[in-house]
């Protein structure tokens, strides 16, 4: 399946929840508040959704939050199921430690797509070396920093101001304001995940 390039507010309406794909605009100009019905529906569907539909929607929500296609998403779930520990916890931890997500959570970008653009265009360094693969999984001790030229970038400045107001940086990263960098000091705990989903439903979806 190709990556989605349409209006992201449509995805929030489809999932009936804020996915925070547009950064600060999700707090101030959310389309979901004005148009709460799913796209293509004048009225909400009647009747109770099936067990399959409930699990499918939960899987789709997480996929859209992290902006992944089905193939890589499923592969990560399979790897998590073979790893020691609880599958759901391992799966969410690995998603949380993706480079694009860490760039977002450090406040270098307001949304996952903007964070991915920074990585793909070579503006992000890991341990001093440029990395342009957004799916790279970071480890404890890794240092993520922006190219010094990006310090004056308008988008980066707005993102840093936004996170300073919201105070949302996780405690498993250590932010260095002078260098605009962050260090992974430990692995994220389950309750520190930025993805508000029921991971058990996603596991059940792939176990059917």
C-alpha positions in Angstrom: 0.0 0.0 0.0 1.3 3.5 -0.9 1.9 6.1 1.7 -1.1 8.4 2.3 -0.5 12.0 1.0 -4.1 13.4 1.4 -5.4 15.8 4.0 -4.4 14.5 7.4 -7.5 16.0 9.1 -9.5 13.5 7.2 -7.6 10.7 9.1 -8.6 12.2 12.5 -12.2 12.3 11.4 -12.0 8.7 10.2 -10.5 7.5 13.5 -12.8 9.8 15.6 -9.9 11.1 17.7 -7.1 13.6 17.4 -4.0 12.0 16.0 -2.0 15.3 16.3 -0.6 15.0 12.8 -0.5 18.8 12.2 1.2 19.9 15.4 0.0 23.1 17.0 -3.0 23.4 14.6 -4.5 20.3 16.3 -4.8 22.4 19.4 -6.2 25.6 17.9 -8.0 24.8 14.6 -9.1 21.2 14.8 -11.4 20.1 12.0 -12.7 17.2 14.2 -14.4 19.8 16.5 -16.3 21.3 13.6 -17.0 18.1 11.6 -17.2 15.2 14.1 -18.6 12.7 11.6 -16.3 10.3 9.6 -15.5 11.4 6.1 -18.2 10.4 3.5 -20.9 10.1 6.2 -23.7 12.6 6.8 -24.7 10.7 10.0 -22.8 8.2 12.2 -23.4 4.5 11.4 -26.0 2.8 13.6 -25.4 -0.5 15.3 -22.6 -2.0 17.3 -19.3 -2.5 15.5 -18.0 -6.1 15.2 -15.1 -7.4 17.2 -13.0 -7.4 14.0 -13.9 -3.8 13.3 -12.9 -2.7 16.8 -9.4 -4.3 16.4 -9.0 -3.0 12.9 -9.7 0.5 13.9 -7.2 0.3 16.8 -4.5 -0.9 14.5 -5.3 1.8 11.9 -5.1 4.5 14.6 -1.6 3.5 15.7 -0.5 3.1 12.0 -1.6 6.6 11.3 -0.1 8.1 14.5 3.3 6.8 13.5 2.7 7.3 9.7 3.7 3.8 8.7 2.4 1.6 5.9 1.1 -1.9 6.6 4.2 -3.9 5.6 6.8 -2.3 7.9 4.2 -2.1 10.7 3.4 -5.8 10.5 7.1 -6.7 10.4 7.7 -4.8 13.6 4.8 -6.5 15.3 6.2 -9.9 14.3 9.6 -9.0 15.7 8.1 -7.8 18.9 6.1 -11.0 19.3 9.4 -13.0 19.2 11.2 -10.8 21.6 11.4 -11.4 25.4 8.9 -9.4 27.4 5.3 -8.4 26.8 4.6 -8.1 23.0 2.6 -4.9 23.3 5.1 -3.1 25.5 8.0 -4.1 23.3 6.2 -3.1 20.2 5.3 0.4 21.5 8.8 0.9 22.8 10.3 0.2 19.4 7.9 2.6 17.8 8.7 5.2 20.4 12.5 4.9 19.7 12.2 5.4 15.9 14.3 8.4 14.9 11.4 10.4 13.4 9.4 10.0 16.6 12.3 11.0 18.8 12.9 14.1 16.6 9.2 14.9 17.2 9.2 14.3 20.9 12.4 16.4 21.4 10.4 19.3 19.9 12.4 19.7 16.7 9.2 19.3 14.7 5.5 19.7 15.6 4.3 16.5 13.9 5.6 13.1 12.8 5.5 14.1 9.1 7.5 17.3 9.7 10.0 15.2 11.8 10.4 12.8 8.9 11.1 15.6 6.4 13.9 16.8 8.7 15.4 13.3 8.7 15.0 12.6 5.0 16.6 15.9 4.0 19.7 15.1 6.1 19.2 17.8 8.8 19.4 15.3 11.7 22.6 13.7 13.1 22.9 10.6 15.4 26.1 10.5 17.4 27.6 13.1 15.2 26.8 11.4 11.9 24.0 12.5 9.4 21.2 9.9 9.2 18.5 10.2 6.6 16.5 7.0 7.4 13.6 7.9 9.6 12.9 4.3 10.7 16.2 3.8 12.4 15.7 2.5 16.0 17.7 4.4 18.6 19.4 2.9 21.6 20.2 4.1 25.1 23.1 6.5 24.9 22.4 7.7 21.4 22.6 11.5 20.9 20.2 13.2 18.3 21.0 16.7 17.2 20.0 19.1 14.4 22.3 20.5 11.8 23.6 23.8 13.2 22.2 25.5 10.1 18.7 24.6 11.1 18.8 26.6 14.4 17.4 29.6 12.5 14.8 27.6 10.5 11.3 29.1 11.1 9.6 25.7 11.4 12.2 24.5 13.9 11.9 27.7 16.0 8.1 27.4 16.1 8.3 23.7 17.1 10.7 24.5 19.9 8.5 27.3 21.2 5.4 25.1 21.0 7.0 22.3 23.1 8.3 24.9 25.6 4.8 26.1 26.2 3.3 22.6 26.4 6.2 21.1 28.4 5.8 17.7 26.8 9.3 16.3 26.5 9.5 12.8 27.9 11.8 12.0 30.9 13.6 9.2 29.0 15.4 11.8 26.8 17.7 14.5 28.1 17.4 17.8 26.1 20.4 20.1 25.7 19.0 23.5 24.7 22.4 25.0 23.8 23.2 22.4 21.2 19.6 21.6 20.3 20.3 18.0 20.9 18.8 15.2 23.0 20.2 12.0 24.5 18.4 8.7 25.1 19.1 8.1 28.8 16.9 5.0 29.2 14.3 2.9 27.5 10.8 4.4 27.6 8.3 2.8 30.0 4.8 1.7 28.8 3.1 4.7 30.4 5.5 7.1 28.7 4.3 6.1 25.2 2.9 9.0 23.2 0.5 6.6 21.4 -2.9 6.4 23.2 -4.0 3.0 22.0 -5.0 -0.3 23.4 -2.0 -2.5 22.3 -3.8 -5.7 23.3 -6.5 -5.1 20.6 -3.7 -4.7 18.0 -2.0 -7.9 19.1 -5.4 -9.7 18.8 -5.9 -8.3 15.3 -2.7 -9.9 14.1 -3.2 -13.1 16.0 -6.6 -13.9 14.4 
